[in-house]
Amino acid sequence: MIVLRRTLLRLAVLSAGRIAVGSLPVRGGREFADLAGSSAGAPAEVLIIRHAEQPERGSLVHLSDVGRARAAALPKLFPTPFAAPTFLFATRPSKESARPLETLQPLAAALGLRIDDRFPDDAYAQLASTILTGAHYAGAHVLICWHHGTIPALAAALGAVHAPARWPEAQYDHVWQLRYGRDAVTFDDRLARLMPGDRKT
């Protein structure tokens, strides 16, 4: 039974990496191969955020002043309204962008956590597989900071079939929350409310 569950989980992860994200309701759950009962077990929760604001012109490698202020405010989300993460992931820095890593640095310092930035932007399926099958992520609270263009595909690879099909270009104040139960992955699109001008509803 354990071997069978492990096989089902791996098949689900591989399939999720190929899912085309459709335009679906914001809330919902996914039947997902009994993740919590697999040999590795599923994380308790995965949060996905976009990197903080970028400059409006010039080099886009680093955060803008507003982006750095949002990054500094990120620790205010923990431990309420969200449970404090036990693992942090950011897109691997490139010559085009170090923004996801920079967004998480104040939070990592506040929590005393290391940021795992080994996965490039297009390796979201590999990242999802690592989180869903790695034994030390079982029952963990994971926070991922990524680029908005590939966030929907990342969410799908993690099992969230009811995530929006796209992350809006000007949106920085949302948190996508995936919670893993025995029989389903539930998805919520929640507001961060960290900065003046962030939406309240």
C-alpha positions as CSV (number, residue, x, y, z in Angstrom):
1,M,0.0,0.0,0.0
2,I,2.8,2.4,0.8
3,V,4.5,1.7,-2.5
4,L,1.2,2.2,-4.3
5,R,0.6,5.5,-2.6
6,R,4.1,6.7,-3.4
7,T,3.6,5.8,-7.1
8,L,0.2,7.6,-7.2
9,L,1.7,10.7,-5.7
10,R,4.5,10.8,-8.1
11,L,2.1,10.3,-11.1
12,A,0.0,13.2,-9.7
13,V,2.9,15.5,-9.4
14,L,4.1,14.7,-12.9
15,S,0.7,15.2,-14.3
16,A,0.2,18.5,-12.4
17,G,3.3,19.9,-14.0
18,R,1.7,19.5,-17.5
19,I,-1.8,20.9,-16.5
20,A,-2.9,23.9,-18.5
21,V,-4.4,26.3,-16.0
22,G,-8.0,27.3,-17.0
23,S,-10.2,30.1,-15.9
24,L,-11.8,28.6,-12.8
25,P,-13.4,29.9,-9.6
26,V,-11.0,31.4,-7.0
27,R,-12.0,28.9,-4.2
28,G,-12.1,25.1,-4.4
29,G,-10.4,21.8,-3.8
30,R,-8.7,19.1,-5.8
31,E,-8.8,15.3,-5.4
32,F,-5.1,14.6,-5.1
33,A,-4.0,11.0,-4.5
34,D,-4.2,11.1,-0.7
35,L,-1.2,13.3,-0.2
36,A,-1.3,13.3,3.6
37,G,-1.3,9.5,3.5
38,S,1.6,9.0,1.2
39,S,4.9,7.7,2.4
40,A,6.4,11.2,2.2
41,G,3.3,13.1,3.2
42,A,2.2,16.5,2.0
43,P,3.0,19.9,3.4
44,A,0.4,21.4,5.6
45,E,0.3,24.5,3.6
46,V,2.0,26.3,0.7
47,L,1.8,30.1,0.3
48,I,2.7,31.7,-3.1
49,I,3.5,35.4,-3.4
50,R,4.8,37.5,-6.2
51,H,8.0,39.4,-5.7
52,A,7.5,43.0,-4.4
53,E,7.4,46.0,-6.6
54,Q,9.9,46.6,-9.4
55,P,11.2,50.0,-10.8
56,E,8.9,51.6,-13.4
57,R,11.9,52.3,-15.6
58,G,15.5,51.5,-16.0
59,S,17.0,48.3,-14.7
60,L,14.5,45.8,-13.3
61,V,17.0,43.5,-11.6
62,H,16.3,44.8,-8.1
63,L,13.3,46.0,-6.1
64,S,12.1,49.6,-6.2
65,D,12.0,51.6,-3.0
66,V,8.3,50.6,-2.6
67,G,9.3,47.0,-3.2
68,R,11.9,47.1,-0.5
69,A,9.3,48.6,1.9
70,R,6.9,45.8,1.0
71,A,9.6,43.2,1.6
72,A,10.4,44.8,5.0
73,A,6.7,44.6,5.9
74,L,6.3,41.0,4.9
75,P,7.0,39.6,8.4
76,K,3.8,41.3,9.6
77,L,1.8,38.5,7.9
78,F,3.2,35.9,10.4
79,P,2.1,34.3,12.7
80,T,-1.3,36.0,11.8
81,P,-3.1,35.9,9.5
82,F,-0.8,33.1,8.3
83,A,1.2,30.5,10.1
84,A,4.9,31.2,10.1
85,P,6.7,29.4,7.3
86,T,9.2,26.7,8.1
87,F,10.7,26.7,4.5
88,L,11.3,29.6,2.1
89,F,11.8,29.3,-1.7
90,A,12.6,32.1,-4.1
91,T,13.3,32.0,-7.9
92,R,17.0,31.7,-8.6
93,P,18.5,35.1,-9.2
94,S,19.4,35.9,-12.8
95,K,20.9,38.8,-14.8
96,E,17.3,39.9,-15.3
97,S,16.0,39.7,-11.8
98,A,17.0,39.1,-8.1
99,R,13.6,40.4,-7.0
100,P,12.1,37.2,-5.5
101,L,15.2,36.6,-3.4
102,E,15.3,40.2,-2.2
103,T,11.6,40.1,-1.3
104,L,12.1,37.2,1.1
105,Q,15.4,38.4,2.7
106,P,13.8,40.5,5.5
107,L,11.5,37.6,6.4
108,A,14.3,35.1,6.3
109,A,16.3,37.3,8.7
110,A,13.3,37.8,11.0
111,L,12.6,34.0,11.2
112,G,16.1,32.8,11.1
113,L,15.5,30.7,7.9
114,R,17.5,30.0,4.8
115,I,16.1,30.9,1.4
116,D,16.3,28.0,-1.1
117,D,16.9,29.7,-4.4
118,R,18.2,26.8,-6.5
119,F,15.2,26.6,-8.9
120,P,15.0,29.0,-11.9
121,D,11.7,30.5,-12.9
122,D,10.8,27.9,-15.5
123,A,11.6,25.0,-13.1
124,Y,8.3,25.3,-11.3
125,A,7.3,21.6,-11.9
126,Q,10.6,20.5,-10.4
127,L,10.1,22.7,-7.4
128,A,6.5,21.4,-6.9
129,S,7.7,17.8,-7.1
130,T,10.4,18.6,-4.5
131,I,7.9,20.0,-2.1
132,L,5.3,17.4,-2.6
133,T,7.6,14.4,-2.4
134,G,10.3,15.5,0.0
135,A,9.9,13.8,3.4
136,H,11.2,16.8,5.4
137,Y,8.4,19.0,3.8
138,A,5.7,16.7,5.2
139,G,3.4,18.8,7.5
140,A,5.5,21.9,6.8
141,H,4.4,25.5,6.1
142,V,6.1,26.6,2.9
143,L,6.3,30.1,1.4
144,I,7.3,30.5,-2.3
145,C,8.2,33.9,-3.9
146,W,8.1,33.7,-7.7
147,H,7.6,35.7,-10.9
148,H,4.0,36.4,-11.7
149,G,4.1,35.0,-15.2
150,T,4.7,31.4,-14.0
151,I,2.8,31.5,-10.7
152,P,-0.4,30.0,-12.2
153,A,1.6,27.1,-13.6
154,L,3.4,26.6,-10.3
155,A,0.1,26.6,-8.4
156,A,-1.3,24.0,-10.8
157,A,1.8,21.8,-10.4
158,L,1.2,22.0,-6.6
159,G,-2.3,20.7,-7.1
160,A,-4.4,23.9,-7.2
161,V,-6.7,23.4,-10.1
162,H,-9.0,26.3,-9.1
163,A,-6.3,29.0,-9.1
164,P,-6.8,31.9,-11.5
165,A,-5.4,31.5,-15.0
166,R,-3.1,34.6,-14.7
167,W,-1.6,36.8,-12.1
168,P,-2.3,40.5,-13.0
169,E,0.6,42.6,-14.1
170,A,0.1,45.3,-11.4
171,Q,-0.8,43.0,-8.5
172,Y,1.6,42.7,-5.6
173,D,-0.8,42.5,-2.6
174,H,-2.2,38.9,-2.9
175,V,-1.2,35.6,-1.3
176,W,-2.3,32.3,-2.9
177,Q,-2.9,29.8,-0.1
178,L,-2.9,26.0,-0.8
179,R,-3.9,23.8,2.1
180,Y,-3.4,20.0,2.0
181,G,-5.9,17.6,3.5
182,R,-6.2,13.8,3.3
183,D,-8.4,14.0,0.2
184,A,-8.0,17.4,-1.4
185,V,-6.0,20.5,-1.9
186,T,-8.0,23.7,-1.1
187,F,-7.1,27.0,-2.7
188,D,-7.8,30.6,-1.5
189,D,-6.7,33.9,-3.1
190,R,-6.1,36.2,-0.1
191,L,-5.1,39.8,0.4
192,A,-1.8,40.8,2.0
193,R,-2.8,44.3,3.2
194,L,0.8,45.4,4.0
195,M,1.1,48.7,2.3
196,P,-0.9,51.9,1.8
197,G,-3.1,51.4,-1.2
198,D,-3.3,47.6,-0.9
199,R,-6.9,46.4,-1.4
200,K,-9.0,45.7,1.6
201,T,-11.5,43.4,-0.2
